[in-house]
Amino acid sequence: MPRTPSKGLTFEKLRELARAGAEDALKRLRAEIGAIERTFPELATGEQRRAAVKEVKASTRRMSAAARKTVSQRMKKYWAERRKAKA
């Protein structure tokens, strides 16, 4: 059951105004995307974008099992010392 907002606006009218505002914002965003793609054409092609994403993903570092083990031992020692100091 939709409530009628104050100042005489019906729910339908309010929704219509919100939709018009959203359409205007979308139109401005699409124009901005077009301007960016004209300035930087390499961003417009999907293949180059996918290659860039793949490169970023490949460059992220993952910890090896040996590194995880070293960190684990170091943190166990750290927390043991903290518990000892607290007691």
C-alpha positions in Angstrom: 0.0 0.0 0.0 2.0 3.1 -1.2 1.9 6.1 1.0 1.2 9.5 -0.5 4.2 11.8 0.1 3.6 15.3 1.4 3.1 18.4 -0.7 0.6 16.7 -3.0 3.0 14.4 -4.9 1.6 11.0 -5.6 3.7 8.0 -5.5 3.4 7.6 -9.2 4.5 11.2 -9.9 7.5 10.9 -7.5 8.5 7.6 -9.3 8.2 9.3 -12.7 10.4 12.2 -11.5 13.0 9.8 -10.1 13.0 7.8 -13.3 13.6 11.0 -15.4 16.5 12.0 -13.1 18.0 8.5 -13.4 17.7 8.7 -17.2 19.4 12.1 -17.3 22.2 10.8 -15.1 22.7 7.8 -17.3 22.8 9.9 -20.4 25.5 12.1 -18.9 27.5 9.1 -17.8 27.3 7.5 -21.2 28.5 10.9 -22.8 31.4 11.0 -20.3 32.3 7.3 -21.1 32.3 8.3 -24.8 34.6 11.2 -24.2 37.0 9.1 -22.1 37.1 6.4 -24.8 37.8 9.0 -27.5 40.7 10.4 -25.4 42.0 7.0 -24.5 41.0 4.7 -27.4 42.9 1.7 -25.9 40.4 1.6 -23.1 37.5 1.1 -25.6 38.5 -2.2 -27.0 37.6 -5.2 -25.0 40.6 -7.3 -25.9 43.1 -4.8 -24.5 41.0 -4.3 -21.4 41.0 -8.1 -20.8 44.7 -8.3 -21.3 45.3 -5.5 -18.8 43.0 -7.2 -16.2 44.8 -10.5 -16.8 48.2 -8.8 -16.3 47.1 -7.2 -13.1 45.8 -10.5 -11.8 49.0 -12.3 -12.8 51.1 -9.7 -11.0 49.4 -10.1 -7.6 51.6 -12.1 -5.3 50.5 -15.2 -3.5 52.3 -16.6 -0.5 54.0 -19.9 -1.0 53.5 -22.7 1.5 57.0 -22.1 2.9 56.3 -18.4 3.4 52.9 -19.2 5.1 54.7 -21.7 7.4 57.3 -19.0 8.3 54.7 -16.4 9.1 52.7 -19.0 11.1 55.8 -19.8 13.3 56.6 -16.1 13.7 53.0 -15.3 14.8 52.8 -18.3 17.2 56.0 -17.1 18.9 54.7 -13.5 19.0 51.4 -14.5 20.6 53.1 -16.9 23.0 55.3 -14.0 24.2 52.3 -11.7 24.6 50.5 -14.3 26.7 53.6 -14.8 28.8 54.0 -11.1 29.4 50.3 -10.7 30.3 50.4 -13.5 32.9 
